[in-house]
Amino acid sequence: MAELQGDYFPLWNLGYRCNPFRALTREEWYDVARLPEPLLEILHQLPPLTQILGHKGSGKTSTLIAIERQLSSH
C-alpha cells in the first residue's frame, strides 16, 4: 500500500485510508456509535417496547446500533 500513498491517497499522512465520505461498514458503525449520557443511565430501565423517533439523518440508526452494542456487552 505504501507505493500507492502519493498517487492515490494524497492525504495518507493525515490518516485517510479511503474516501472519507463513503458509507461506514457495519463493523465501523458499531465501533463509532455512541449514546448520550442520559440515555446510558436509563438504558437498562427502558420499557420492553421503546420507540426511537427523529428526522432523517438525526441518528436513529446510530442510536439503535449503540444500544445493541451496550446490551450485548452486558
N, C-alpha and C positions, 0 to 999 in steps of 0.2 A: 504494500500500500504506500510505502514511503516514496516510491517513484512517481506516484500519481498526485502527491501533495500539491506541487506547484501548478500543474496543468489543470487538474480537475477540481481541486479543493483549495482555492486560494486563501481561504480563511481557516485552514487546518491549524495554524498556530494559535488561533483563538478558541479552539476546542470544537469547531464544527466538523462533523463526520458525515453529514448528509444535508439535504435541503432542510433548513430549519422550519419550513412551512409545510412539511409533509405531515400526514396523519400519524399519530403515535400507534405503535403496536399495542396489543392488549397487555403485554408484559410491561411495556414502558408506562402505559397509562396507570396500571396497577401500582407501579413504583412511585409515581409522582402525585397521585390523587391524595389530597389532604382534606381533613374535616375541620371546621371551625371548633374552637374550644367549647362553646356552649353545647354543640351537638355531641361532642365526645363525652361530656359529662352526663348526658341523658341517654346515651346510646343503648345501654343495657336496660333502660326502663321504657323503651319505646313500646307502644301497644302492638299487638300481633299484626295489625293492619295499619300501615303508615303510607301516606301519600306524599310524594315529592313533587312540588309544583314550581314552575318558573318559565320565563320566556326562553325562546330559542337562544342557545349559547350562554345560559346563565349558570351552568354547572350541574344540572340534574344527573347526568350520566356519571360525571366525575364523583359526585356525592355518593351515588349508589355503589360505585366501584370501591371508594374509600370505606364505606360501611361494610361491604363484603370483606375487604382486607382486615378490618378491625375484628369482625365477628369470627373470621376463620382463624385468627391468631389467638383467640381466647378459648 
